[in-house]
Each structure stands twice: as C-alpha cells, then as structure tokens.
Amino acid sequence: MLKPNQSVSSPRSEEISIIGNGVKIEGKLTSSGDIRFEGEIQVDISSDNYVVIGEKANVNGKIDASIILVGGQVSGIINAKEKLTLSANGNLEGDIVTKILVVEEGATFNGKSKVGK
C-alpha cells in the first residue's frame, strides 16, 4: 500500500517532481526525473524514471515511464518499460504494456494487458 509520505528513490535520478493534491493540470508533461502525482491530472505523462500515482490522484491520459506505481485512479494507456504495480487502492481503466506486472489484493484493473519482453 502506498503511504502518504512514502518516498520514491531511484539510482538513476535524484530529482523528484511532486504534483500535490488540489493541483489540476491539463496537457502534456515530460520529465527526465521521477514524478509523483496527488492531484487531478488530464495529461499525457512521459518520464525516463519513476511515476507514482498517489492514492488521492485522478489521472486521465497516457503514462509512459520505466517504473509506474498506481495507488489512485487512472484512466488511459500505460506503458511501463520495466514494471507496473497496482497497489491495493489502485484503480486502472485502460490498456497496459509492461515487462513486469504486480497487482496487489484490492486493486482493480479493467482493460487489456501485454506483459513480458
């Protein structure tokens, strides 16, 4: 389960951008560092590293990153180059492509998946 103050560490990047609860974004977001969302997002997201969708987040759009953790609501297409984790409170409506898929008890997923190399 994703904790409200849980941090994300990555050996590839020391930068993390946090989009807090109450923030609304529309458009396209690209980052070379890690990103954590807690707000309402209608955006296509692209990151070279980690993307964390917090428990209070509501994301509508395409997510493309190395490692993705879904703890909130996501509607859209997800491409996780390495790993996608749907935490216990995660809700994903959309299609996914990933090498590794982890679905914790309590998570919901509605869509198509392609898992493997």
C-alpha positions as CSV (number, residue, x, y, z in Angstrom):
1,M,0.0,0.0,0.0
2,L,1.2,3.5,-0.8
3,K,1.8,5.6,2.2
4,P,1.1,9.4,2.1
5,N,4.7,10.3,2.9
6,Q,6.3,7.4,1.1
7,S,9.3,8.5,-0.9
8,V,10.5,7.1,-4.2
9,S,14.1,6.5,-4.7
10,S,15.8,5.8,-7.9
11,P,19.5,5.1,-8.5
12,R,19.2,6.9,-11.9
13,S,17.8,10.2,-10.7
14,E,18.0,12.4,-7.6
15,E,15.2,14.7,-8.8
16,I,11.5,14.2,-8.0
17,S,8.7,16.5,-9.0
18,I,5.6,16.4,-6.8
19,I,2.2,17.5,-8.1
20,G,0.2,18.0,-4.9
21,N,-3.4,17.3,-4.0
22,G,-5.7,20.2,-5.2
23,V,-3.5,20.9,-8.3
24,K,-5.1,20.4,-11.7
25,I,-3.1,20.0,-14.8
26,E,-4.1,19.6,-18.5
27,G,-1.8,19.0,-21.4
28,K,1.5,17.1,-21.7
29,L,4.2,16.6,-19.1
30,T,7.7,15.3,-19.8
31,S,10.4,14.8,-17.2
32,S,13.8,13.1,-17.0
33,G,13.4,12.7,-13.3
34,D,10.9,11.0,-11.0
35,I,7.3,12.3,-10.7
36,R,4.7,11.9,-8.0
37,F,1.0,12.9,-8.6
38,E,-1.6,13.6,-5.9
39,G,-3.9,15.9,-7.8
40,E,-6.3,15.7,-10.7
41,I,-4.4,15.3,-14.0
42,Q,-5.7,15.3,-17.6
43,V,-2.3,14.9,-19.2
44,D,0.0,12.6,-21.1
45,I,2.9,11.8,-18.9
46,S,6.4,10.8,-20.0
47,S,9.3,10.1,-17.7
48,D,12.6,8.3,-18.0
49,N,12.3,7.0,-14.5
50,Y,9.5,6.5,-11.9
51,V,6.0,7.8,-12.0
52,V,3.9,7.4,-8.8
53,I,0.2,8.0,-8.9
54,G,-0.8,8.7,-5.2
55,E,-3.9,7.4,-3.5
56,K,-5.7,10.8,-3.9
57,A,-4.7,11.2,-7.5
58,N,-7.0,11.0,-10.5
59,V,-5.2,10.7,-13.8
60,N,-6.7,10.7,-17.3
61,G,-4.2,10.2,-20.0
62,K,-1.3,8.2,-21.3
63,I,1.6,7.3,-19.0
64,D,5.0,6.3,-20.3
65,A,7.8,5.6,-17.8
66,S,10.3,3.0,-16.7
67,I,8.5,2.1,-13.4
68,I,5.0,3.1,-12.6
69,L,3.1,2.7,-9.3
70,V,-0.6,3.3,-9.3
71,G,-2.2,4.0,-5.9
72,G,-5.1,6.1,-7.1
73,Q,-7.4,6.4,-10.2
74,V,-6.0,6.1,-13.7
75,S,-8.0,6.1,-17.0
76,G,-5.8,5.7,-20.0
77,I,-3.0,3.7,-21.6
78,I,0.1,2.8,-19.6
79,N,3.5,1.8,-21.0
80,A,5.8,0.8,-18.2
81,K,9.2,-0.2,-19.7
82,E,10.3,-2.2,-16.7
83,K,7.5,-2.6,-14.1
84,L,3.9,-1.6,-13.3
85,T,2.5,-2.0,-9.8
86,L,-1.2,-1.6,-9.0
87,S,-1.4,-1.1,-5.2
88,A,-4.3,-2.2,-3.1
89,N,-6.1,1.1,-3.6
90,G,-5.2,1.5,-7.2
91,N,-7.9,1.6,-9.9
92,L,-6.9,1.3,-13.6
93,E,-9.3,1.6,-16.5
94,G,-7.2,1.2,-19.7
95,D,-4.7,-0.9,-21.5
96,I,-1.2,-1.7,-20.3
97,V,2.1,-2.8,-21.7
98,T,4.9,-3.8,-19.3
99,K,7.7,-6.3,-18.6
100,I,6.5,-7.0,-15.0
101,L,3.0,-6.5,-13.6
102,V,2.3,-6.6,-9.9
103,V,-1.4,-6.4,-8.8
104,E,-1.9,-6.2,-5.0
105,E,-5.0,-7.6,-3.4
106,G,-7.8,-5.0,-3.6
107,A,-6.6,-3.3,-6.8
108,T,-8.9,-3.1,-9.7
109,F,-8.0,-3.3,-13.4
110,N,-10.3,-3.1,-16.4
111,G,-8.6,-3.3,-19.8
112,K,-6.2,-5.3,-21.9
113,S,-2.6,-6.2,-20.9
114,K,0.5,-7.2,-22.6
115,V,3.1,-8.5,-20.1
116,G,6.6,-9.8,-20.8
117,K,9.6,-8.9,-23.0
